[in-house]
Each structure stands twice: as C-alpha cells, then as structure tokens.
Amino acid sequence: MNTTRDASALTLAAQHQLEIEGKERFGFGANWKRYLNLLDERRIGEAMASLQHFLDVKDLNNKSFLDIGSGSGLFSLAARRLGARVHSLDYDSNSVACTESLRQRFHPTDPKWTTTTGSVLESDTLPPRESYDIVYSWGVLHHTGNQWLAADNAAARVAPGGKLFIALYNDQGWRSKAWLKTKQIYNALPASMRWLVLWPCTALLWGPKVILDTFKGNPLKSWNAYSNTGQRGMSAWFDVVDWVGGLPFEVSTPEEVMNFHRERGFVLTRMRTCAGGLGCNQFVFERR
Ligand SMILES: C[S@@+](CC[C@H](N)C(=O)[O-])C[C@H]1O[C@@H](n2cnc3c(N)ncnc32)[C@H](O)[C@@H]1O
C-alpha cells in the first residue's frame, strides 16, 4: 500500500469533515467517485493529450510530477503513463480513495506512483520545497479557502527549471459573486433538496447550447461531445455538479495570476483563458 495514513492525515480528515458538516465545503471526492464509473481509455487518452499539449512534451520520462488536488486521479494516471514518477495528494479522503483506486487498478505494484492525504495550505503535508519537475494543480487552488497561500505553496514545490501547470476560476465580477451565493445555497440544502438549485443551474448553463443544437437537428450534440472536445476527458454532467457545488470558491484575473508568479521568478510559457467567460483560466509557468 503506497497510501500514507499518519496522524496528520487523520487530523486533516477530521478538519475536512468539519468543513463539510459546516456547509463550507463541497464533497468533491464523492462526485469524483461517481465520475470514475465513466472512466475509459478514451478519457485517459484525452487527459494525456492535455498534459502533452500544455506542457509541450511528448512524454514525461525521468520527470517527477506532483499532482496537488488529484481528485479522480485521472491526471496522475495520465502523467504516470507518460513516464513520470508521480506523487498524488488531496485533502478529501474520497478523492484520495479515487486516486488510490486508479493506482491499484492500473499500476498496483508500481513504486513510481504514491498517493497521500494532504493539504496545499499545510506545508508540513507537502513535499520539500523546489523538489518536483512538474507541479500540477488544475482547478484546485480556488477551492482551498485561501487561493493565494495555496498558489504560493504550490509554486514553492517547483524545482529550478521546472514547470507549474495551474487552472484558476476566472473573475467575472458580479457574476462570480452571484455564483458564490448559489454555491452557498446549494451546500446549505440537505442532499435530497439540492436538485432545486442544480437543475435550474444546468438549464442556465446548458440551455442555450441545447436550443442551438436542436435547430441543428441533434439537441444533445454538444453535451455528448463534451468529453472529447478539449475538456480533458471530463463529463458534462459531473462538471456541472462540480461547478454548482464547488465551495470554497475564489476567482482571479489572468493579470493577477501572471503578476503573482512573475514576482516569484516564474515565466509564463502557455496560457488559455476563457475569454472573460465562465470557467478556468489555464497557465503553465516555468521557474527560471
Ligand atoms: C475540482 S477538483 C480538481 C481535480 C483534479 N485536479 C482535476 O483536474 O480533475 C478539486 C480538488 O481539489 C481538492 N482540494 C480542495 N482543497 C484542497 C487542499 N487544501 N489541498 C489539496 N487538495 C484540495 C478537492 O478535494 C478536489 O479533489
């Protein structure tokens, strides 16, 4: 068993549970558990292609890869398949269990993939500073409750010459504030009543596309194509649940993210913004 279960992991698990019970945190890991039923080779291939494209590499042979907030574990698996030595870490024990289940399923006796419970906000649960060739933290730092401390801690794990690949929610001004309120209401409701928020949000997010696709003859064209249209092997439904539920929730502008990392000695090598819209801006920085 490569999973670390020590006293600090148990304390983190208790803290995590308290945040869930206090309605301050969404249970990301429970959503990932359901998503894993959909996992297949095509989705794994999409995840690998996303890493290859953004990191501008064919493979990750002889590279070390730290996956902070590993979620389903899909990107740890993708990095391992590309040849990296991988360490996966997540705050949610269900996410850790998902990642561990992928490790057991695809690389059961592999010493080059370890998983652990940890928090990017707690330095003592993280590997030493400047120790990884690639630090990957996609869609995580804005869900910690302190995204700039999280960003600082993640960046500090990148070795000189190494790369940092992060994705952070775009700041949409009043729209982001309205989404924060929606997420708070969603999490405050008992599980059996959350559909009252989830369904109208799904209609708001997907309605226009479905109407457009209906005129083109196939109402579910975009919905069904979601997992293989540059969405990293994700699923339309589980991404909606993750978006509507995802709390804590913070946002940032591309300028803020770029300046923050420039001040810490990073150079931007690739970026994909969501053009002012809803979703994540993606960044790859290199530590010079
Ligand atoms: C939206 S998911 C993203 C998962 C994965 N990185 C991906 O790209 O599919 C966010 C993940 O961040 C984790 N997370 C939230 N706060 C964290 C923290 N303080 N430290 C580490 N992971 C955290 C959540 O448990 C969840 O699994």
The ligand as a MOL file (V3000), in Angstrom:
LIG
                    3D

  0  0  0     0  0            999 V3000
M  V30 BEGIN CTAB
M  V30 COUNTS 27 29 0 0 0
M  V30 BEGIN ATOM
M  V30 1 C -12.2980 20.3970 -8.9950 0
M  V30 2 S -11.3220 19.1580 -8.2750 0 CHG=1
M  V30 3 C -9.9730 19.0610 -9.4290 0
M  V30 4 C -9.3660 17.6770 -9.5060 0
M  V30 5 C -8.2190 17.4620 -10.4900 0
M  V30 6 N -7.1090 18.3410 -10.2140 0
M  V30 7 C -8.6570 17.5930 -11.9100 0
M  V30 8 O -8.0970 18.4100 -12.6260 0
M  V30 9 O -9.5420 16.8500 -12.3430 0 CHG=-1
M  V30 10 C -10.6090 19.9550 -6.8830 0
M  V30 11 C -9.8560 19.0080 -5.9720 0
M  V30 12 O -9.0720 19.8030 -5.0650 0
M  V30 13 C -9.1060 19.1970 -3.8040 0
M  V30 14 N -8.7450 20.1780 -2.7620 0
M  V30 15 C -9.5050 21.1500 -2.2250 0
M  V30 16 N -8.8340 21.8020 -1.2640 0
M  V30 17 C -7.5960 21.2310 -1.2030 0
M  V30 18 C -6.4440 21.4630 -0.4060 0
M  V30 19 N -6.4260 22.4160 0.5390 0
M  V30 20 N -5.3500 20.6970 -0.6190 0
M  V30 21 C -5.3580 19.7200 -1.5700 0
M  V30 22 N -6.4270 19.4480 -2.3350 0
M  V30 23 C -7.5380 20.1910 -2.1750 0
M  V30 24 C -10.5370 18.6950 -3.7000 0
M  V30 25 O -10.6740 17.7350 -2.6890 0
M  V30 26 C -10.7640 18.1360 -5.0950 0
M  V30 27 O -10.4120 16.7750 -5.1930 0
M  V30 END ATOM
M  V30 BEGIN BOND
M  V30 1 1 1 2
M  V30 2 1 2 3
M  V30 3 1 2 10
M  V30 4 1 3 4
M  V30 5 1 4 5
M  V30 6 1 5 6
M  V30 7 1 5 7
M  V30 8 2 7 8
M  V30 9 1 7 9
M  V30 10 1 10 11
M  V30 11 1 11 12
M  V30 12 1 11 26
M  V30 13 1 12 13
M  V30 14 1 13 14
M  V30 15 1 13 24
M  V30 16 1 14 15
M  V30 17 1 14 23
M  V30 18 2 15 16
M  V30 19 1 16 17
M  V30 20 1 17 18
M  V30 21 2 17 23
M  V30 22 1 18 19
M  V30 23 2 18 20
M  V30 24 1 20 21
M  V30 25 2 21 22
M  V30 26 1 22 23
M  V30 27 1 24 25
M  V30 28 1 24 26
M  V30 29 1 26 27
M  V30 END BOND
M  V30 END CTAB
M  END
